[in-house]
Amino acid sequence: MNIQLIGSKVESLSLSKSDEDIEQMDFSVRSGFSKEMQTSFVIIFNLKLKVDDAYILAIEHVSQFEASEDIGDEEKESHFFSINAPAIAYPFLRAFVSNILLSSGHEPVILPTINFVKLSEEGNSL
């Protein structure tokens, strides 16, 4: 089966001044499968990031993938959907965060690399 990233988009975005006390970064990732289109799925990133100690950036970023054939239940349990697909999509989120902050007059933030194998093993994803 061939799988390819066909697009990424920001579903929601907020950059606002806030005195909310959050960790430097709150991050989660999950997958979503369509019942109607058995050949497509999405990886959804939710990110909340402290910026310049006075702002909070909140993003929901969705990357859509397309497979060459139907994705069965057994395949949905494979590592591709919890490790490989997020690793493919994550650089698009990283670039967007850096660019949006720079374009809005803030210091760009380079999100850290993420070990999706470890994140999956800890049960913090998908």
BAMARVO-6920 format. One line per field, with one value per atom (N, C-alpha, C): x, y, z; residue number from 1; atom name. Coordinates in steps of 0.02 Angstrom, whole numbers. Example, Ala and Ser with C-alpha at 12.3 -4.5 7.8 and 13.67 -1.06 7.14 Angstrom:
u = [660_615_660_642_684_645]
v = [-284_-225_-165_-112_-53_2]
w = [390_390_390_354_357_394]
num = [1_1_1_2_2_2]
atomo = [N_CA_C_N_CA_C]
% end
This chain:
u = [43_0_45_29_64_23_56_23_62_24_58_22_61_34_7_-57_-86_-100_-95_-105_-104_-90_-91_-127_-165_-197_-207_-214_-227_-303_-331_-403_-421_-377_-389_-322_-323_-262_-280_-242_-252_-184_-171_-112_-136_-134_-163_-121_-125_-92_-129_-91_-123_-77_-107_-68_-80_-111_-122_-55_-52_10_10_45_50_123_134_201_223_287_313_277_261_228_183_121_74_59_71_68_32_-11_-41_-50_-55_-64_-111_-154_-198_-213_-239_-259_-334_-359_-430_-442_-491_-507_-579_-589_-656_-692_-755_-795_-816_-824_-846_-789_-730_-672_-621_-623_-579_-506_-492_-423_-389_-423_-392_-393_-348_-345_-310_-316_-284_-243_-193_-155_-169_-191_-212_-165_-133_-89_-125_-123_-147_-87_-75_-17_-37_-12_-19_51_73_142_146_188_201_251_234_276_294_357_382_355_339_314_251_220_159_104_119_71_64_6_-6_-27_8_-9_-43_-104_-141_-158_-143_-152_-181_-228_-247_-227_-181_-152_-168_-196_-219_-181_-154_-121_-161_-176_-217_-174_-186_-150_-199_-174_-214_-176_-213_-184_-207_-168_-185_-240_-255_-309_-341_-396_-432_-387_-395_-357_-400_-378_-416_-402_-444_-436_-368_-344_-279_-223_-228_-178_-179_-239_-245_-207_-194_-157_-82_-60_12_47_113_154_152_133_133_89_31_-17_0_39_57_128_169_239_259_253_278_239_173_133_141_139_153_223_272_340_346_306_305_270_217_177_205_240_264_307_352_392_350_291_248_221_204_183_242_301_360_373_371_384_330_268_213_221_235_242_298_354_410_392_360_343_288_237_182_206_250_276_321_364_408_366_316_273_231_219_178_220_285_328_359_353_383_446_487_545_519_547_524_543_500_513_522_576_588_564_510_485_537_541_590_572_623_608_572_532_493_508_519_529_460_430_362_359_415_416_407_446_441_373_348_282_228_232_183_188_249_259_232_237_212_136_106_33_9_53_35_13_6_-17_-63_-98_-141_-168]
v = [-59_0_62_109_173_225_263_316_380_435_498_555_604_665_707_727_766_839_854_924_933_995_1014_1081_1089_1154_1166_1229_1248_1254_1215_1216_1273_1286_1342_1370_1436_1471_1529_1535_1591_1612_1676_1705_1764_1757_1810_1821_1881_1898_1862_1833_1794_1789_1790_1778_1707_1666_1596_1562_1524_1490_1420_1413_1347_1327_1264_1240_1276_1271_1302_1277_1211_1182_1125_1126_1071_1044_979_950_883_872_806_793_729_708_648_645_588_578_519_505_503_515_511_476_432_393_407_411_425_359_356_296_297_357_362_350_376_369_324_260_210_216_261_269_331_368_428_429_468_478_544_568_630_620_662_667_737_740_803_820_878_903_959_957_1012_1037_1102_1132_1196_1202_1263_1282_1343_1362_1431_1437_1501_1539_1602_1644_1707_1722_1784_1795_1742_1745_1786_1810_1849_1829_1785_1765_1689_1668_1597_1586_1540_1520_1452_1447_1384_1367_1306_1284_1214_1204_1136_1131_1086_1078_1008_1003_940_925_864_841_783_786_735_689_625_573_534_507_466_401_345_279_254_210_183_130_106_57_68_34_41_23_60_49_7_-54_-99_-88_-118_-111_-135_-190_-216_-167_-136_-87_-25_-6_54_46_-16_-30_-30_-22_-25_38_32_89_147_135_190_247_231_283_317_285_315_343_322_344_378_342_367_427_422_477_541_539_600_628_584_607_640_618_650_718_723_785_838_818_865_922_912_968_1026_1010_1063_1107_1076_1113_1155_1125_1162_1224_1217_1274_1327_1306_1354_1394_1361_1396_1448_1429_1476_1536_1523_1577_1622_1594_1636_1682_1657_1700_1754_1738_1787_1840_1818_1864_1909_1887_1927_1969_1973_2017_1986_1921_1886_1851_1832_1791_1723_1698_1632_1578_1530_1473_1412_1378_1315_1259_1227_1173_1117_1084_1030_970_932_869_823_780_734_663_622_551_518_507_480_407_371_303_305_347_354_381_431_460_407_364_310_259_243_194_220_285_315_324_310_316_387_433_503_522_474_490_436_453_409_355]
w = [0_0_0_-44_-46_-8_34_72_61_50_39_74_97_126_70_74_20_40_105_124_199_219_289_294_349_359_434_451_519_527_573_586_634_683_729_750_763_781_826_881_927_954_951_981_1022_1086_1128_1191_1215_1278_1333_1379_1432_1492_1550_1611_1636_1593_1610_1624_1677_1695_1665_1609_1576_1572_1558_1543_1479_1465_1404_1342_1342_1284_1305_1281_1291_1221_1210_1144_1145_1095_1087_1012_996_927_927_876_869_794_778_709_704_644_631_565_565_506_485_420_394_380_399_383_310_282_212_163_179_134_167_151_182_161_114_91_119_164_190_266_294_366_379_440_460_523_530_592_619_681_712_769_763_815_853_918_960_999_994_1026_1062_1123_1161_1183_1167_1176_1208_1260_1291_1248_1232_1189_1226_1229_1261_1332_1368_1437_1447_1393_1401_1352_1306_1255_1254_1228_1218_1146_1113_1046_1051_1024_1024_952_932_863_861_814_794_721_706_640_615_555_527_463_459_398_370_306_274_231_238_201_158_104_58_45_48_34_-34_-63_-129_-126_-65_-56_12_24_88_146_200_261_308_321_364_438_480_552_576_548_568_551_492_471_515_539_582_647_667_728_717_655_640_664_667_689_641_579_531_555_583_602_668_710_774_775_727_728_662_607_543_517_515_488_529_596_633_620_613_599_531_483_417_420_459_461_508_560_611_584_536_511_482_456_430_487_543_603_629_633_658_616_550_505_513_519_526_590_646_710_706_679_674_630_573_526_553_585_610_665_708_762_734_688_657_620_583_546_591_652_697_746_733_772_833_842_898_876_925_909_885_829_806_856_865_909_864_875_840_887_869_911_915_971_978_934_917_882_932_906_948_928_977_966_969_911_908_931_927_953_1029_1062_1135_1155_1119_1134_1129_1079_1070_1126_1146_1199_1266_1277_1339_1339_1282_1277_1271_1250_1244_1173_1130_1063_1038_988_949_991]
num = [1_1_1_2_2_2_3_3_3_4_4_4_5_5_5_6_6_6_7_7_7_8_8_8_9_9_9_10_10_10_11_11_11_12_12_12_13_13_13_14_14_14_15_15_15_16_16_16_17_17_17_18_18_18_19_19_19_20_20_20_21_21_21_22_22_22_23_23_23_24_24_24_25_25_25_26_26_26_27_27_27_28_28_28_29_29_29_30_30_30_31_31_31_32_32_32_33_33_33_34_34_34_35_35_35_36_36_36_37_37_37_38_38_38_39_39_39_40_40_40_41_41_41_42_42_42_43_43_43_44_44_44_45_45_45_46_46_46_47_47_47_48_48_48_49_49_49_50_50_50_51_51_51_52_52_52_53_53_53_54_54_54_55_55_55_56_56_56_57_57_57_58_58_58_59_59_59_60_60_60_61_61_61_62_62_62_63_63_63_64_64_64_65_65_65_66_66_66_67_67_67_68_68_68_69_69_69_70_70_70_71_71_71_72_72_72_73_73_73_74_74_74_75_75_75_76_76_76_77_77_77_78_78_78_79_79_79_80_80_80_81_81_81_82_82_82_83_83_83_84_84_84_85_85_85_86_86_86_87_87_87_88_88_88_89_89_89_90_90_90_91_91_91_92_92_92_93_93_93_94_94_94_95_95_95_96_96_96_97_97_97_98_98_98_99_99_99_100_100_100_101_101_101_102_102_102_103_103_103_104_104_104_105_105_105_106_106_106_107_107_107_108_108_108_109_109_109_110_110_110_111_111_111_112_112_112_113_113_113_114_114_114_115_115_115_116_116_116_117_117_117_118_118_118_119_119_119_120_120_120_121_121_121_122_122_122_123_123_123_124_124_124_125_125_125_126_126_126]
atomo = [N_CA_C_N_CA_C_N_CA_C_N_CA_C_N_CA_C_N_CA_C_N_CA_C_N_CA_C_N_CA_C_N_CA_C_N_CA_C_N_CA_C_N_CA_C_N_CA_C_N_CA_C_N_CA_C_N_CA_C_N_CA_C_N_CA_C_N_CA_C_N_CA_C_N_CA_C_N_CA_C_N_CA_C_N_CA_C_N_CA_C_N_CA_C_N_CA_C_N_CA_C_N_CA_C_N_CA_C_N_CA_C_N_CA_C_N_CA_C_N_CA_C_N_CA_C_N_CA_C_N_CA_C_N_CA_C_N_CA_C_N_CA_C_N_CA_C_N_CA_C_N_CA_C_N_CA_C_N_CA_C_N_CA_C_N_CA_C_N_CA_C_N_CA_C_N_CA_C_N_CA_C_N_CA_C_N_CA_C_N_CA_C_N_CA_C_N_CA_C_N_CA_C_N_CA_C_N_CA_C_N_CA_C_N_CA_C_N_CA_C_N_CA_C_N_CA_C_N_CA_C_N_CA_C_N_CA_C_N_CA_C_N_CA_C_N_CA_C_N_CA_C_N_CA_C_N_CA_C_N_CA_C_N_CA_C_N_CA_C_N_CA_C_N_CA_C_N_CA_C_N_CA_C_N_CA_C_N_CA_C_N_CA_C_N_CA_C_N_CA_C_N_CA_C_N_CA_C_N_CA_C_N_CA_C_N_CA_C_N_CA_C_N_CA_C_N_CA_C_N_CA_C_N_CA_C_N_CA_C_N_CA_C_N_CA_C_N_CA_C_N_CA_C_N_CA_C_N_CA_C_N_CA_C_N_CA_C_N_CA_C_N_CA_C_N_CA_C_N_CA_C_N_CA_C_N_CA_C_N_CA_C_N_CA_C_N_CA_C_N_CA_C_N_CA_C_N_CA_C_N_CA_C_N_CA_C_N_CA_C_N_CA_C_N_CA_C_N_CA_C_N_CA_C_N_CA_C_N_CA_C]
% end
